Amino acid sequence: MMGAYRGDPRTAAQRNRQVRQDALRDYIAEQRHEQQALDAIEKMRNAADQFELAKWDKVYAAHMRLLDKYLPAQKEVALDGNLNLTAHEQALDDLERAGSEDQAQSEG
């Protein structure tokens, strides 16, 4: 039974899951974990010693784990079957790339 959502091929459970995911994304966005991860990267760049670098690396990793757990990377599939990254997944890739570059520079 489709009820009020005539024409929507998803089940009630799928629609409810989508509503919960959207609410969780909004909540996480309000907590600014993306910005805190970027701040941690900036502090890693300016780290005075290895201990400070390790501290900010752990802060960055904790924020990224939280984002990955509650905001899993989403992909959209075009009608032709090509797989495209969403803006969220691209931003996470950029953050990880920046963090690994900063760590490589500090070690080298």
N, C-alpha and C positions, 0 to 999 in steps of 0.2 A: 504494500500500500504506500503510495507516494505522498498522500496528504497534501499539505500546503505547498510542497515543492514540486509541483508537476513539471515534468520536463527535465528535472535534475536527475541524472542517472545514478547518483551516489546514494548509498543507504543512509539511514538516519544516523547510524554509528559513524560513518565517514564524515557526514556533515558536522556532527558534534565534535569529532576529533579535530576537524579543521577550525572550528570556533575556539576550542581550547588552545590549539597551537597558535592561533592569531593573538589570543589574549596573552599567552605566555611570551610571545615575541614582543608585544607592546610593553609588558612588565619588565622584561630584560632590557629593552631599549631605554626605558625610564631610568634604569640603574646605571646606564652609561658604561657598560663593561667594555664596549668597543673602544671608547675614549680612554678608559683606564689602561687597556692593553697598549694603545698607542703611547700613552704617557710612560708606561714601563719601558717601551722601546727607546724613547728619548732619554730616559734616565740610564739605560744600559749604555747608550752612546757616551754619556758624560760620566760614567762610573770611574771613580778614582782608583779602585783596586779590584782584585779578583773577588773578594768577599762581597763587595757592593754589587758587582756584576752578577754574581750568583744569586744574590737576594732578588734583584729585579728580574732576572731570568725566571725565577720561581713564581714571582708575581704574575709575569706575563703568561707563563704556562698555565697557571691556575685560571686566569680569565679566559684563556683560549679553550681549556677543557670545559669550562662552564658554558661557553658559547656553543661549542661543538655538541655538548650533551643536550642542551635545551633548544638549540636552534640548528638542527642538523642541516648540512649542506643540501640545498634543494636544487634539482635539475629540472629543466623543462625540455620536453621533446617536441620538436617542430613536426609538422605534418609529414615532412619528407624523411623523418627518422633521424635527423641530425641531433646530436646532444649538445646543448648550449648551457654554459654556466650562467647562473643568476648573478645579480649584483652582489648578493650576500656572500655567495661562495667565492666570487672574484675578490671581494674585500678580505676575506679570511686568507686566501692564497697570498695576497699582497702583504698582509700582516706577518704571515709566517716567513715569507721571503725576506722581508725587511729585518725580522728578528734574527734569521740565520746569517744574513749578511753582516749585521752588527756584531754578532758573536764571532764570526770569522775574522773581522777586522780587529777586534779586541785581542784575539788569540795571536794574530800575526804581527 
